Amino acid sequence: MNEKIIRNIFYFKNYYLDFFEQLKPEVKRKFNWTLQLIATIDRVPSKFFSHMEGTEGIYEIRVEVGSDIYRVFSFFDKGQLVILVNGFQKKSQKTPKREIELAEKLKKQYFDEKESD
């Protein structure tokens, strides 16, 4: 498997890594597979990666293992750089508002810190 990287993936602070660390091995494998898909294919199916309606540039990475559903929020910087932020296990039909608000706050923090460098 020698795919060309189309998008680079970056973890903002430890938000994603802390979430990832707590997952079961099969869920970690599926996340790694999904992130590789996002990094290497031109048109990622919305089943795995899609824009969150009602947000400014927040994207949702979706992983399902059995009946468990997991989400990680992300956003773009400079076109093809995907920044991963908070993740959670989805337990209801509706995405928790506080998770979306956290993603938006982390996106702002990312760009504020980048600007001040």
C-alpha positions as a Markdown table, in Angstrom:
| # | Residue | x | y | z |
|---|---|---|---|---|
| 1 | Met | 0.0 | 0.0 | 0.0 |
| 2 | Asn | 1.9 | 2.9 | -1.3 |
| 3 | Glu | -0.7 | 5.6 | -1.7 |
| 4 | Lys | 0.1 | 9.2 | -2.3 |
| 5 | Ile | -0.8 | 11.6 | 0.5 |
| 6 | Ile | -3.3 | 14.1 | -0.6 |
| 7 | Arg | -4.1 | 15.6 | 2.9 |
| 8 | Asn | -1.9 | 15.8 | 5.9 |
| 9 | Ile | -3.4 | 15.0 | 9.3 |
| 10 | Phe | -2.4 | 17.0 | 12.4 |
| 11 | Tyr | -3.4 | 16.5 | 16.0 |
| 12 | Phe | -4.2 | 19.7 | 17.8 |
| 13 | Lys | -2.6 | 19.3 | 21.3 |
| 14 | Asn | -3.6 | 16.0 | 22.8 |
| 15 | Tyr | -7.4 | 16.1 | 22.3 |
| 16 | Tyr | -7.6 | 13.4 | 19.7 |
| 17 | Leu | -4.7 | 11.3 | 21.1 |
| 18 | Asp | -6.2 | 11.2 | 24.6 |
| 19 | Phe | -9.5 | 10.1 | 23.1 |
| 20 | Phe | -7.8 | 7.5 | 20.9 |
| 21 | Glu | -5.8 | 6.1 | 23.8 |
| 22 | Gln | -9.0 | 5.0 | 25.6 |
| 23 | Leu | -10.5 | 3.1 | 22.6 |
| 24 | Lys | -10.6 | -0.7 | 22.1 |
| 25 | Pro | -8.0 | -2.1 | 19.7 |
| 26 | Glu | -10.6 | -2.8 | 16.9 |
| 27 | Val | -11.9 | 0.8 | 17.1 |
| 28 | Lys | -8.3 | 2.1 | 17.0 |
| 29 | Arg | -7.7 | 0.1 | 13.8 |
| 30 | Lys | -10.9 | 1.4 | 12.2 |
| 31 | Phe | -9.9 | 5.0 | 13.1 |
| 32 | Asn | -6.4 | 4.5 | 11.6 |
| 33 | Trp | -7.9 | 3.0 | 8.5 |
| 34 | Thr | -10.4 | 5.9 | 8.2 |
| 35 | Leu | -7.7 | 8.5 | 8.7 |
| 36 | Gln | -5.6 | 6.8 | 6.0 |
| 37 | Leu | -8.6 | 7.0 | 3.7 |
| 38 | Ile | -9.0 | 10.7 | 4.4 |
| 39 | Ala | -5.3 | 11.3 | 3.8 |
| 40 | Thr | -5.0 | 9.4 | 0.5 |
| 41 | Ile | -8.3 | 9.4 | -1.5 |
| 42 | Asp | -9.5 | 12.4 | -3.4 |
| 43 | Arg | -13.2 | 12.1 | -2.7 |
| 44 | Val | -13.8 | 10.7 | 0.8 |
| 45 | Pro | -17.3 | 9.1 | 1.1 |
| 46 | Ser | -19.5 | 11.2 | 3.4 |
| 47 | Lys | -20.1 | 8.1 | 5.4 |
| 48 | Phe | -16.6 | 8.6 | 6.8 |
| 49 | Phe | -16.0 | 12.4 | 6.6 |
| 50 | Ser | -18.5 | 15.2 | 6.2 |
| 51 | His | -19.2 | 18.8 | 7.0 |
| 52 | Met | -21.3 | 19.5 | 10.1 |
| 53 | Glu | -24.3 | 21.5 | 9.1 |
| 54 | Gly | -24.7 | 24.8 | 11.0 |
| 55 | Thr | -21.0 | 25.1 | 11.7 |
| 56 | Glu | -18.2 | 27.1 | 10.1 |
| 57 | Gly | -15.9 | 24.6 | 8.7 |
| 58 | Ile | -16.2 | 21.8 | 11.3 |
| 59 | Tyr | -16.0 | 18.3 | 9.8 |
| 60 | Glu | -17.0 | 15.0 | 11.4 |
| 61 | Ile | -15.0 | 11.9 | 11.0 |
| 62 | Arg | -17.3 | 8.9 | 11.6 |
| 63 | Val | -16.3 | 5.4 | 12.7 |
| 64 | Glu | -18.7 | 2.5 | 13.4 |
| 65 | Val | -17.6 | -0.8 | 15.0 |
| 66 | Gly | -20.5 | -3.2 | 15.6 |
| 67 | Ser | -23.3 | -1.1 | 17.1 |
| 68 | Asp | -20.8 | 1.5 | 18.6 |
| 69 | Ile | -20.5 | 4.8 | 16.9 |
| 70 | Tyr | -17.6 | 7.2 | 17.3 |
| 71 | Arg | -17.0 | 10.7 | 16.1 |
| 72 | Val | -14.0 | 13.0 | 15.9 |
| 73 | Phe | -14.3 | 16.7 | 14.9 |
| 74 | Ser | -11.8 | 18.3 | 12.6 |
| 75 | Phe | -11.3 | 21.3 | 10.4 |
| 76 | Phe | -9.0 | 22.4 | 7.5 |
| 77 | Asp | -6.0 | 24.7 | 7.6 |
| 78 | Lys | -4.3 | 25.8 | 4.4 |
| 79 | Gly | -6.4 | 23.7 | 2.1 |
| 80 | Gln | -5.2 | 20.1 | 2.6 |
| 81 | Leu | -4.2 | 20.1 | 6.3 |
| 82 | Val | -6.8 | 18.4 | 8.4 |
| 83 | Ile | -6.6 | 19.3 | 12.1 |
| 84 | Leu | -8.2 | 16.7 | 14.5 |
| 85 | Val | -9.7 | 17.9 | 17.7 |
| 86 | Asn | -12.2 | 16.3 | 20.1 |
| 87 | Gly | -13.6 | 12.8 | 19.8 |
| 88 | Phe | -16.5 | 11.1 | 21.6 |
| 89 | Gln | -18.6 | 8.0 | 21.5 |
| 90 | Lys | -22.0 | 8.8 | 20.1 |
| 91 | Lys | -24.9 | 7.5 | 22.2 |
| 92 | Ser | -27.9 | 9.2 | 20.7 |
| 93 | Gln | -29.2 | 10.2 | 17.3 |
| 94 | Lys | -28.3 | 13.9 | 17.8 |
| 95 | Thr | -24.7 | 15.0 | 18.1 |
| 96 | Pro | -24.2 | 16.6 | 21.6 |
| 97 | Lys | -24.2 | 20.4 | 21.2 |
| 98 | Arg | -21.4 | 20.7 | 23.8 |
| 99 | Glu | -19.1 | 18.6 | 21.6 |
| 100 | Ile | -19.8 | 20.8 | 18.6 |
| 101 | Glu | -19.2 | 23.9 | 20.8 |
| 102 | Leu | -15.9 | 22.4 | 22.0 |
| 103 | Ala | -14.7 | 21.7 | 18.5 |
| 104 | Glu | -15.5 | 25.3 | 17.5 |
| 105 | Lys | -13.7 | 26.6 | 20.6 |
| 106 | Leu | -10.6 | 24.5 | 19.8 |
| 107 | Lys | -10.7 | 25.6 | 16.1 |
| 108 | Lys | -10.6 | 29.3 | 17.3 |
| 109 | Gln | -7.9 | 28.5 | 19.8 |
| 110 | Tyr | -5.8 | 26.8 | 17.1 |
| 111 | Phe | -6.0 | 29.8 | 14.8 |
| 112 | Asp | -5.4 | 32.3 | 17.6 |
| 113 | Glu | -2.3 | 30.4 | 18.8 |
| 114 | Lys | -1.0 | 30.1 | 15.2 |
| 115 | Glu | -1.5 | 33.8 | 14.6 |
| 116 | Ser | 0.4 | 34.8 | 17.7 |
| 117 | Asp | 3.5 | 32.6 | 16.7 |
